[in-house]
Amino acid sequence: MSSVRRVSHEFLKRQGLTTVFGNPGSNELPFLAGLPAGFRYVLGLHEGAVVGMADGYAQATGRPVLVNLHAASGSGNAMGALTNAVSARTPLVIVAGQQVRPAVGPEANLANVDAPALMKPLVGWAAEPACAEDVPRALAQAVFEARLQRRPTYLSVPYDDWAAEAGDNTLAVLDRRVERGAVPTAGQGRRLAELVASARRPALVLGGDIDAAGLFDGAVRLAERLGGPVWAAPSQFRLPFPNRHPLFRGVLPAGIAPVCAALEGHDLVLVLGAPVFRYHEYLPGRYLPEGTRLIQVTEDAAAAARAPMGEALVADPGAVIDLLTEQLGAPAAPRDPYRPVPDPAAGEGGRLHPEQVFAALRDEQPEDTAYVVESTSTSAAWWRQMDLRRPGSYYFPAAGGLGFGLPGAVGVALAQPDRPVVGVIGDGSANYGITALWTAAQHRVPLTVVLLRNGTYGALRWFGDLLGVPDAPGLDIPGLDFTRIAEGYGVAARQAGDADELRALLAERPDGPRLIQVDTVLTTPS
């Protein structure tokens, strides 16, 4: 008879979850024993970096990925990074070790008391099997829940369970298959098409789910048939539309009043693949302009249920895009050319303006480069200079939790070794996930990290002015040299002294990871 561990490994193999991101402790070792041929264990030196790497990897592949964490302490270390994965709707399957069953009740060292409660309400599903024989079934549920909900799941397994014998019924899990189909009914589709076709001045708002689901090009076709302006939803973590397309108006501001102002004059707002809305700054006002109707289409039933306004259809946005594209027929008008990029602003005092850095990336990197961005104070400069026309070109920490950028870039590069990947990271952000550089070096990940060093938490300085707190302490971080830090982790590193040197470095095509540090002037996010 097979062991619980052997059946579980076979199930994971059949489901394609053979890359494991982890930082193991003693409770996890029995699960990792005897990993079959074809499995790859990607070690991270901190659990936050582990989850960040897995987040980037799962987003880039579009498939669930396995994360192995240590009991309560390791799971707790990972929770900050997990907030980003939750907001990005990333299907992570987290399997954490637990003390042996007789030791949990007495709260022995490394026991995770009430383990599922620790991760709630972040994860979409959490459990600890009631007995060893139920572990493979519970593992399968964790995988299927992550895939169906597009949200992380969490399974705590006592480590003595892995060596237990699996019952005969346990083998039934190996051939399981669970799929989702969410096409609008004929009546729903007809009504939606009529509302869109009859709108005098429709607008389209696209969420990160559009890019995550591979609907980037379909969204362009729909927008060109609709002929109205297109926005990215507030607090964007993926780019769902080419940012220099003539119909694109940018990312909606993350406040109630400015969103209302932006949508003024539109009788219909169609929101695809996004919550309605993920506000940030508290700027109160009307949710929508007078006379504006909002229709949200999303697979996320929870997002549909909690929206404070409009009507929602819980369905596959891809099916709706296909339906409306067919119903609307040919494009409304010939497409104007893509908008040109303005000249970058100049730096001063020996420091480059971030726009100069981004202009260099735009000119020197291949057009299909994927950018993982965590430089929050330079958002305005980023969108002013970049020209992104390909799916999967942009990743950003979905919940705003710092520490995604470096690990996420490593994960994206591991998932797509044949596509150029660049991490654009601020010096404030870099420290949260710096250990990911070691993983990049160990796996020879073909990754370029452009480190923007301005010596301060620039976004916080902007917020200080916004909130009337100009004298908050703890905002400056002088004395950090990331070239030396990177070299200590085994990553080649250089300092770019001016724009020409930066462009020359970016034109090189190394076969492993590298870090380029650039000193920049302070800018604001908007």
QUIKA-V923696 format. One line per field, one symbol per residue. ss: DSSP state (h for helix, s for strand, l for the rest). psi: psi as a letter, one per 40 degrees, with the letter a starting at -180 (. if undefined). Layout:
# QUIKA-V923696
ss = ???
psi = ???
This chain:
# QUIKA-V923696
ss = llshhhhhhhhhhhhlllsssslllhhhhhhhlllllllsssslllhhhhhhhhhhhhhhhlllssssslhhhhhhhhhhhhhhhhhllllsssssssllhhhhllllllllllhhhhhlllllsssslllhhhhhhhhhhhhhhhhhhlllsssssshhhlllsllhhhhhhhhllllllllllhhhhhhhhhhhhhlllssssslhhhhhlllhhhhhhhhhhhlllssslllllslllllllllssssllllhhhhhhhlllllsssssllllllllllllllllllllssssssllhhhhhhllllssssllhhhhhhhhhhhhlllllllllllllllllllsllsslhhhhhhhhhhhlllllssssslhhhhhhhhhhllllllllsssllllllllhhhhhhhhhhhlllllsssssshhhhhhhllhhhhhhhllllsssssssllslhhhhhhhhhlllllllllslllllhhhhhhhlllsssssllhhhhhhhhhllllllsssssssllllll
psi = iiidddddddddddeegehhhigiaddedddehfhiieihhhhieidddddddddddddddeiiihhhihaddddddedddddddddefhghhhhiiiiideeddefihehghfddddeiedidhiihididdeddddddddddddddefiiihhhhheeddeihhidededddeihhihhghiiddddddddddddehdgiihhhidddddefedddddddddddeiihiiiifheiheiheeideheahiifidddddddehehdhhhhhfiigigichggiaidiihehhhhhhiegdddddeheiaiihhihdddddddddddeaiidiihiiihihiiiiiaifeiiiddddddddddeiidehhhhhggdeedddddddigheiifehhihdeehiedcddddddddddgeehhhhhhhiddddddfdedddddddefhghhhhhhheeigdddddddddefgefhifeigiehheddddddeehiiihhdiddddddddeigieaiihhhhhiihiid.
